Amino acid sequence: MDRLFDWTGRVSFALVVVTKLLLAAIVVLVVADVVVRNLGLRPIPWAVSAAEYSLLYAAFLPMPWLVRTRGHVFVEFLRKALPPVAQRLLEKIVYVSCVALCLYLGGYALAGLAAAWADGAYETRTFDMPQWLVLLPVTIGFLLSALEWLRFLAGRASLYDVDPLEMEGL
């Protein structure tokens, strides 16, 4: 199991690197489009669509890394009010719920991806984008996030090992 979780960690980190590159590309693309427009030249026709698709990827690809590094938002007030045994039980309920939700949404996205692949469906904007490529980051994000939540459920690490204030450097 540790090998699987090590693999998901490496893949999750690689997806974060891809996301950073996408965000940098969006910045360059927007600046280039603005400069071209201000020079009175014809704007880049595919810039808006490319930025929109890139933002979709940037929203879903880093999800597993955020789970792994506890970089997402979570509320702890209810858990802290409970005795230690109830805290551990609530923690496990949260993990199981997150695994189930990520698997459900990832499975739903995967079914849509498979249908789009089989149909050869395209999204038509300023350029045609295969619909399965639109659903790919959603599928990857949710399914890998399910594995990261499973890591908390099966492992010794806890989502709550780190004080949220310490994580923010406050």
C-alpha positions, 0 to 999 in steps of 0.5 A: 500500500505504501508503494501506491501512496508513494506513487500517488504522491509523485504523480500529484506533485507532477500534476502541480508542476504542470498546473504551475506551467499552465498558469504561467502560460495563461499569464503570458497568453493574456499579456500577449493578447492585451499587447496585441490589442493595444497595438491595434493588431488583430487579437489572438482568436484562440486566447480566451478558449485556451485560457478557459480550458487551462483554468479547468485543468488548473482547478482539478489537477492540483486537487490530490496534492492539496489533499496530501499536503492538507492545503485545502480548507477544513473546519475543525471546531466541531472535532475539537469540542469532542472527546478524543475517541469521538474525534478519531471516529469523526475523523474516520467518517470524514475520510470515508465520506471524502473517499466515497464522494471523490470516487462517485464524482470521479466515476461520473467524470470517467463515464462521461470521458468514456462516452465522449471518447466513444462518440468522438464528441468535440467542444466547439469554440474558437478551436475544437477540443475533444470533449474527453480532454475536457473531462480528463482533469476532472477524472484525474483530480477526483480519482487521485484525490480519492487515493489521497483520502484513502491514504489518511484513512488507511495510514497513521497520518492524520489530516489534523496532525498539523494545527491550521494556524501553523500551516498558515504561518500565523 
